[in-house]
Amino acid sequence: MTKQRLLPLAAVLALLPDAAFAQDGRIDVANSGDTAWLLASSALVLLMAMPGLALFYGGLVRTRNFLSVLIQCGAIAAMASVVWVVVGYTVSFGDVTSGWIGSGNAWMLITLGNVRENTTVPESAFVLFQMTFAAITPALMAGAWVDRARFGWVVAFCTLWSLVVYAPVAHWIWGGGWLASTIGTLDWAGGIVIHTTAGVSALVVAIMLGKRKGFPQTLMLPHSPALTMAGAGLLWVGWFGFNGGSALAANDDAAAAIIATHVAAATAAMVWLLVERIVVGKPTGIGFATGAIAGLATVTPAAGFISPGTAILFGATGAVVCFLAIQLVKQKLHIDDSLDVFAVHGVGGMLGSIMLGLFMAQGLGGTGYSEGMNAVTQTAAQLIGVGVVALWSVIGTVILAVMASLIFPMRVSEDAEREGLDITSHGERAWEFD
């Protein structure tokens, strides 16, 4: 190559940053576009918790408990965020040693790399994105104990739960732990890590707390279906960051995941209305909102692995199965999972996680299986992942709920429950009409 031809190449190389490559040859400078998308996705996921989930749950309770739901969702997300910075991140995504929990190399975020390994984004951006997941997951459980759980117990339990249940499971599947590396379990954005853990734990707490006074004889109507619809809309939009951001890049994977997310929610919402029309006689706003959330939960573990067309099937199946699950839990078993956390989030997340084993096949439009895996082995891996995580959630929840109750009683008094938690627990009312 002549000297004249080398000059342009030398000029281009001179413009590259000195730290473009690490000593081991890996790229050590983040991609600005991918980073920007992850930061935006982090904001969308936080929007899901505050105010999306808070409004969705708040509209479903009676007026005298509306403010307590908002405060609980906010406090849970806040405490989970602090725990994440102190030790949660390093338990979930610290250096892989045993495969059970991450090492303590990143406690208090003292050592973060320029670029998170196997991504093109700064590790700090990755920490932020995963923090929003850690914040909303325990907040999902709040729907199981509305109207009757003591605020101090809620905060104590969810703080412990974030560290003991959520963080290890995140490591097992997303942090290079044993379920992913040894079994081959997959989870795109949280069908197992988020929805199975929160859904199963919510059911356990609902059983331990006992029923609300009057359940199931007294009809406890939502005080504001309009607020629930608004909250569902915020959750729906925020879920684009949830599933699209899990691509960790601004690319085709993110776009395809968002399309799958949207069509699954849209299908599930409409199928739920149809089922309501057949069973109840009228399609309702609460039904539309609940159906959309069921579809979103069902597609979450698979959004980046399946075709957008297949996501329609996930949405329809999720709507029907979750609708039946509500009838089973409340009407047949008489378990007061007040806002159907297990029946919608838990059942939807587990259902989508298992369906993924079949529908990620290339012949069905999916991304295809990794080497040595097929529809049967992948489905088996998914079943093992769901089963192990569900069992861990049950054991951890029982122990942690009892531990927290040694300091804070789990349930408020009958008088407080009758008067409402807004005024008895927080000294305020959500609505004043003087």
C-alpha positions as CSV (number, residue, x, y, z in Angstrom):
1,M,0.0,0.0,0.0
2,T,1.4,3.4,-1.0
3,K,2.1,6.2,1.4
4,Q,-0.6,8.3,-0.2
5,R,-3.2,5.6,0.5
6,L,-2.1,5.2,4.1
7,L,-2.6,8.9,4.9
8,P,-6.4,8.9,4.9
9,L,-6.5,5.7,7.1
10,A,-4.0,7.3,9.5
11,A,-6.2,10.4,9.7
12,V,-9.3,8.3,10.6
13,L,-7.4,6.4,13.3
14,A,-6.2,9.6,14.8
15,L,-9.7,10.7,15.4
16,L,-10.7,7.6,17.3
17,P,-10.7,7.9,21.1
18,D,-7.7,6.5,22.9
19,A,-9.9,4.2,25.0
20,A,-11.8,2.7,22.1
21,F,-10.5,-0.8,22.9
22,A,-9.6,-2.4,26.2
23,Q,-6.3,-4.2,26.7
24,D,-8.1,-7.5,26.0
25,G,-9.4,-6.3,22.7
26,R,-13.0,-5.6,23.7
27,I,-14.7,-2.4,22.7
28,D,-14.5,-0.1,25.7
29,V,-16.5,2.9,24.5
30,A,-20.3,2.9,24.6
31,N,-22.5,3.4,21.6
32,S,-24.3,6.7,22.1
33,G,-27.5,5.6,20.3
34,D,-27.9,2.4,22.4
35,T,-27.1,4.4,25.5
36,A,-29.7,7.0,24.8
37,W,-32.3,4.3,24.1
38,L,-31.5,2.5,27.4
39,L,-31.8,5.8,29.4
40,A,-35.2,6.5,27.8
41,S,-36.3,3.0,28.5
42,S,-35.3,3.4,32.1
43,A,-37.6,6.4,32.4
44,L,-40.4,4.5,30.8
45,V,-40.1,1.6,33.2
46,L,-40.1,4.0,36.2
47,L,-43.2,5.6,34.8
48,M,-44.8,2.2,34.9
49,A,-44.3,2.1,38.7
50,M,-45.0,5.8,39.5
51,P,-47.6,6.7,38.5
52,G,-48.8,3.9,36.2
53,L,-49.1,0.9,38.6
54,A,-50.1,3.2,41.5
55,L,-53.1,4.6,39.5
56,F,-54.0,1.2,38.1
57,Y,-54.2,-0.3,41.6
58,G,-55.5,2.8,43.2
59,G,-58.6,3.0,41.0
60,L,-59.5,-0.6,41.9
61,V,-59.7,0.0,45.7
62,R,-62.4,1.8,47.7
63,T,-62.1,5.5,48.2
64,R,-60.8,5.3,51.8
65,N,-57.8,3.3,50.7
66,F,-56.7,5.1,47.5
67,L,-54.0,7.2,49.0
68,S,-52.5,4.3,50.9
69,V,-52.0,2.3,47.7
70,L,-50.2,5.3,46.1
71,I,-47.9,5.7,49.1
72,Q,-47.2,2.0,49.3
73,C,-46.2,1.8,45.6
74,G,-44.0,4.8,46.0
75,A,-42.3,3.7,49.2
76,I,-41.7,0.2,47.9
77,A,-40.1,1.5,44.7
78,A,-38.0,3.9,46.7
79,M,-36.7,1.3,49.1
80,A,-36.0,-1.2,46.4
81,S,-33.9,1.4,44.5
82,V,-31.8,2.1,47.6
83,V,-31.3,-1.6,48.2
84,W,-30.3,-2.0,44.5
85,V,-27.5,0.5,44.8
86,V,-26.2,-0.8,48.1
87,V,-26.1,-4.5,47.4
88,G,-28.9,-5.6,45.0
89,Y,-27.0,-5.0,41.8
90,T,-23.9,-6.9,42.8
91,V,-26.0,-9.8,44.1
92,S,-27.8,-9.9,40.7
93,F,-25.1,-8.9,38.2
94,G,-21.8,-9.0,40.1
95,D,-19.0,-11.3,38.9
96,V,-20.1,-14.9,38.4
97,T,-18.6,-17.2,40.9
98,S,-20.9,-19.9,42.3
99,G,-23.8,-19.3,39.8
100,W,-26.1,-18.7,42.8
101,I,-25.4,-15.1,43.6
102,G,-23.0,-12.5,42.1
103,S,-19.8,-11.6,43.9
104,G,-19.5,-8.4,46.0
105,N,-17.3,-6.6,43.5
106,A,-19.9,-3.9,42.8
107,W,-21.5,-3.3,46.2
108,M,-22.4,0.4,46.6
109,L,-21.6,0.5,42.8
110,I,-17.9,1.1,43.7
111,T,-16.5,-0.6,40.6
112,L,-18.4,-0.2,37.3
113,G,-16.9,-0.7,33.9
114,N,-16.9,1.7,31.0
115,V,-19.1,-0.7,29.1
116,R,-21.2,-3.6,30.5
117,E,-19.8,-6.9,29.3
118,N,-21.6,-8.2,26.1
119,T,-23.3,-4.9,25.6
120,T,-22.6,-1.6,23.9
121,V,-23.8,0.6,26.8
122,P,-22.1,2.0,29.9
123,E,-22.4,-0.2,33.0
124,S,-24.0,2.7,34.8
125,A,-26.8,2.9,32.2
126,F,-27.3,-0.9,32.6
127,V,-27.4,-0.5,36.4
128,L,-30.1,2.2,36.0
129,F,-32.2,0.2,33.7
130,Q,-32.1,-2.9,35.9
131,M,-32.8,-0.7,38.9
132,T,-36.2,0.3,37.5
133,F,-37.0,-3.4,37.1
134,A,-36.0,-4.0,40.7
135,A,-38.2,-1.1,41.8
136,I,-41.4,-2.1,40.1
137,T,-41.2,-5.9,40.9
138,P,-42.0,-5.8,44.6
139,A,-44.5,-3.0,44.0
140,L,-46.5,-5.4,41.9
141,M,-47.2,-7.4,45.0
142,A,-49.0,-4.5,46.7
143,G,-52.2,-5.4,44.9
144,A,-52.6,-8.6,46.9
145,W,-52.8,-6.9,50.3
146,V,-54.6,-3.6,49.7
147,D,-57.1,-2.5,52.4
148,R,-55.5,-4.5,55.2
149,A,-51.7,-4.7,55.4
150,R,-49.8,-2.5,57.8
151,F,-47.5,0.1,56.1
152,G,-44.5,-0.7,58.3
153,W,-44.7,-4.4,57.5
154,V,-45.1,-3.7,53.8
155,V,-41.9,-1.7,53.6
156,A,-39.9,-4.1,55.8
157,F,-41.1,-7.2,53.9
158,C,-40.5,-5.7,50.4
159,T,-37.1,-4.5,51.4
160,L,-36.0,-8.0,52.5
161,W,-37.8,-9.6,49.5
162,S,-36.0,-7.5,47.0
163,L,-32.7,-8.8,48.3
164,V,-33.5,-12.4,49.2
165,V,-36.0,-13.4,46.4
166,Y,-35.7,-11.0,43.5
167,A,-31.9,-10.4,43.3
168,P,-30.8,-14.1,43.4
169,V,-33.4,-15.0,40.8
170,A,-32.2,-12.2,38.5
171,H,-28.7,-13.6,38.8
172,W,-29.8,-17.1,38.1
173,I,-31.3,-16.1,34.7
174,W,-29.9,-12.7,33.7
175,G,-26.6,-12.5,35.5
176,G,-25.0,-15.6,34.2
177,G,-26.3,-17.9,37.0
178,W,-27.1,-21.6,36.9
179,L,-30.6,-21.6,35.5
180,A,-29.4,-19.9,32.3
181,S,-25.9,-21.4,32.0
182,T,-26.7,-24.9,33.0
183,I,-30.4,-25.5,32.4
184,G,-30.8,-23.1,29.5
185,T,-33.8,-21.2,30.8
186,L,-34.7,-18.0,28.9
187,D,-36.5,-14.9,29.9
188,W,-36.6,-11.9,27.7
189,A,-37.8,-9.2,30.1
190,G,-39.1,-10.8,33.2
191,G,-41.8,-13.4,32.8
192,I,-40.0,-15.5,35.4
193,V,-37.7,-13.0,37.1
194,I,-40.4,-10.5,37.7
195,H,-43.9,-11.8,37.1
196,T,-43.5,-15.3,38.5
197,T,-41.6,-14.1,41.6
198,A,-44.1,-11.3,42.4
199,G,-47.2,-13.2,41.4
200,V,-46.4,-16.3,43.5
201,S,-45.2,-14.3,46.5
202,A,-48.4,-12.1,46.3
203,L,-50.6,-15.2,46.5
204,V,-48.6,-16.5,49.5
205,V,-49.0,-13.2,51.3
206,A,-52.7,-13.0,50.5
207,I,-53.2,-16.4,52.1
208,M,-51.1,-15.5,55.2
209,L,-52.9,-12.2,55.7
210,G,-56.3,-13.6,55.4
211,K,-59.4,-12.2,53.7
212,R,-60.6,-8.6,53.9
213,K,-63.6,-8.2,56.2
214,G,-66.7,-9.1,54.1
215,F,-64.9,-11.0,51.4
216,P,-66.3,-12.7,49.3
217,Q,-69.9,-11.9,50.4
218,T,-69.6,-8.1,50.2
219,L,-69.2,-6.6,46.7
220,M,-66.1,-4.4,46.9
221,L,-66.4,-2.2,43.8
222,P,-63.5,-0.1,42.4
223,H,-63.9,3.5,43.3
224,S,-62.6,4.8,40.0
225,P,-62.4,2.7,36.8
226,A,-61.3,5.9,35.0
227,L,-58.1,6.0,37.1
228,T,-57.5,2.3,36.5
229,M,-57.9,2.9,32.8
230,A,-55.4,5.8,32.9
231,G,-52.9,3.7,34.9
232,A,-53.3,0.8,32.5
233,G,-52.5,3.2,29.6
234,L,-49.3,4.4,31.4
235,L,-48.3,0.8,32.0
236,W,-49.0,-0.1,28.3
237,V,-46.8,2.7,27.0
238,G,-44.1,2.1,29.7
239,W,-44.0,-1.5,28.8
240,F,-42.3,-0.5,25.5
241,G,-39.3,0.4,27.6
242,F,-39.7,-2.7,29.6
243,N,-39.6,-5.1,26.7
244,G,-38.0,-2.9,24.0
245,G,-35.2,-1.8,26.4
246,S,-34.3,-5.4,27.2
247,A,-32.7,-5.6,23.8
248,L,-30.0,-3.3,25.4
249,A,-29.6,-1.7,22.0
250,A,-31.5,0.6,19.6
251,N,-31.9,-2.0,16.9
252,D,-34.3,-4.4,15.2
253,D,-34.6,-6.6,18.2
254,A,-35.9,-3.7,20.2
255,A,-38.4,-2.7,17.5
256,A,-39.6,-6.3,17.0
257,A,-40.1,-6.7,20.8
258,I,-42.1,-3.5,21.0
259,I,-44.4,-4.6,18.1
260,A,-44.9,-7.9,19.8
261,T,-45.6,-6.2,23.1
262,H,-48.2,-3.9,21.6
263,V,-50.1,-6.4,19.6
264,A,-50.2,-8.9,22.5
265,A,-51.7,-6.2,24.7
266,A,-54.2,-5.1,22.1
267,T,-55.3,-8.6,21.3
268,A,-55.7,-9.5,25.0
269,A,-57.7,-6.4,25.8
270,M,-60.2,-7.1,23.0
271,V,-60.4,-10.9,23.8
272,W,-61.0,-10.0,27.5
273,L,-63.9,-7.8,26.5
274,L,-65.4,-10.6,24.4
275,V,-65.1,-13.1,27.2
276,E,-66.7,-10.5,29.6
277,R,-69.5,-9.9,27.1
278,I,-70.2,-13.7,27.0
279,V,-69.8,-14.4,30.7
280,V,-70.9,-11.2,32.4
281,G,-73.1,-9.6,29.8
282,K,-71.2,-6.3,29.3
283,P,-67.7,-5.3,28.3
284,T,-66.2,-3.1,31.0
285,G,-63.4,-0.6,31.3
286,I,-61.8,-2.6,34.1
287,G,-61.9,-5.6,31.8
288,F,-60.2,-3.8,29.0
289,A,-57.4,-2.6,31.4
290,T,-57.0,-6.0,33.0
291,G,-56.9,-7.8,29.7
292,A,-54.2,-5.5,28.4
293,I,-52.1,-6.1,31.5
294,A,-52.6,-9.9,31.1
295,G,-51.4,-9.8,27.5
296,L,-48.4,-7.7,28.5
297,A,-47.4,-10.1,31.3
298,T,-47.8,-13.1,29.0
299,V,-45.7,-11.7,26.2
300,T,-42.9,-10.3,28.4
301,P,-40.8,-13.4,28.7
302,A,-41.0,-14.0,24.9
303,A,-41.2,-10.6,23.3
304,G,-37.7,-10.6,21.7
305,F,-37.7,-14.3,20.8
306,I,-41.0,-14.7,18.9
307,S,-42.5,-13.1,15.8
308,P,-45.0,-10.2,16.2
309,G,-47.6,-12.4,14.6
310,T,-47.1,-15.1,17.3
311,A,-47.5,-12.4,19.9
312,I,-51.2,-12.2,18.9
313,L,-51.6,-15.8,20.0
314,F,-49.8,-15.1,23.3
315,G,-52.2,-12.2,23.9
316,A,-55.3,-14.1,23.2
317,T,-54.2,-17.1,25.2
318,G,-53.1,-14.9,28.1
319,A,-56.5,-13.2,28.3
320,V,-58.5,-16.4,28.4
321,V,-56.2,-18.2,30.9
322,C,-55.9,-15.2,33.2
323,F,-59.6,-14.6,33.2
324,L,-60.2,-18.2,34.2
325,A,-57.5,-17.9,36.8
326,I,-59.3,-15.0,38.5
327,Q,-62.4,-17.1,38.8
328,L,-60.5,-20.0,40.2
329,V,-58.6,-18.0,42.8
330,K,-61.4,-15.8,44.1
331,Q,-64.6,-17.7,43.4
332,K,-63.6,-21.3,43.8
333,L,-60.7,-21.1,46.3
334,H,-61.9,-17.9,48.0
335,I,-58.3,-16.5,48.3
336,D,-58.4,-12.8,48.6
337,D,-55.7,-11.8,46.2
338,S,-57.4,-8.4,46.1
339,L,-56.3,-7.0,42.8
340,D,-55.5,-10.4,41.1
341,V,-51.8,-10.1,41.1
342,F,-51.2,-13.8,40.9
343,A,-54.0,-14.5,38.4
344,V,-52.9,-11.8,36.0
345,H,-49.2,-11.2,36.5
346,G,-48.2,-14.6,37.9
347,V,-50.2,-16.8,35.7
348,G,-49.5,-14.6,32.6
349,G,-45.8,-14.6,33.2
350,M,-45.6,-18.4,33.8
351,L,-47.8,-19.1,30.8
352,G,-45.7,-17.0,28.4
353,S,-42.5,-18.5,29.8
354,I,-43.6,-22.0,29.1
355,M,-45.2,-21.2,25.6
356,L,-41.8,-19.6,24.7
357,G,-40.3,-23.1,24.5
358,L,-42.3,-24.0,21.4
359,F,-42.9,-20.7,19.7
360,M,-39.3,-19.4,19.4
361,A,-38.8,-22.0,16.7
362,Q,-37.6,-20.5,13.4
363,G,-40.3,-22.4,11.6
364,L,-42.9,-20.3,13.6
365,G,-41.1,-17.0,13.0
366,G,-39.0,-17.1,16.2
367,T,-35.3,-16.5,16.6
368,G,-34.5,-20.2,16.8
369,Y,-32.9,-22.3,19.5
370,S,-29.4,-22.2,20.7
371,E,-27.0,-25.0,19.9
372,G,-28.1,-28.3,21.4
373,M,-31.7,-27.1,22.1
374,N,-35.0,-27.9,20.5
375,A,-38.7,-27.4,21.2
376,V,-38.8,-30.2,23.8
377,T,-35.6,-29.4,25.6
378,Q,-36.3,-25.7,25.7
379,T,-39.8,-26.2,27.0
380,A,-38.3,-28.5,29.7
381,A,-35.8,-25.8,30.6
382,Q,-38.6,-23.3,30.8
383,L,-40.7,-25.6,33.1
384,I,-37.7,-26.1,35.3
385,G,-37.1,-22.4,35.5
386,V,-40.7,-21.6,36.4
387,G,-40.9,-24.4,38.9
388,V,-37.7,-23.6,40.7
389,V,-38.4,-19.8,40.9
390,A,-42.0,-20.4,42.1
391,L,-40.7,-22.7,44.8
392,W,-38.0,-20.2,45.9
393,S,-40.6,-17.5,46.0
394,V,-42.9,-19.5,48.2
395,I,-40.1,-20.4,50.7
396,G,-38.6,-17.0,50.7
397,T,-41.9,-15.2,51.1
398,V,-43.1,-17.2,54.1
399,I,-39.8,-16.8,55.9
400,L,-39.5,-13.1,55.2
401,A,-43.1,-12.3,55.9
402,V,-42.8,-13.9,59.4
403,M,-39.5,-12.1,60.0
404,A,-40.9,-8.7,59.2
405,S,-44.0,-9.5,61.3
406,L,-41.7,-9.8,64.4
407,I,-41.2,-6.1,64.3
408,F,-44.4,-4.9,62.5
409,P,-47.7,-6.8,62.7
410,M,-48.8,-7.8,59.2
411,R,-52.3,-6.6,59.4
412,V,-54.0,-3.5,60.7
413,S,-56.7,-3.6,63.3
414,E,-60.4,-4.2,62.4
415,D,-61.3,-0.6,63.3
416,A,-58.5,0.7,61.0
417,E,-59.6,-1.6,58.2
418,R,-63.2,-0.4,58.6
419,E,-62.3,3.3,58.6
420,G,-59.7,3.0,55.8
421,L,-55.9,3.1,55.7
422,D,-55.7,6.6,54.2
423,I,-56.7,8.3,57.5
424,T,-55.7,5.6,60.0
425,S,-52.2,4.8,58.6
426,H,-51.3,8.2,57.0
427,G,-53.5,10.8,58.6
428,E,-54.7,12.0,55.2
429,R,-57.5,11.4,52.8
430,A,-57.1,11.2,49.0
431,W,-60.2,13.2,48.4
432,E,-61.6,16.1,50.3
433,F,-65.0,17.4,49.2
434,D,-65.6,20.3,51.7
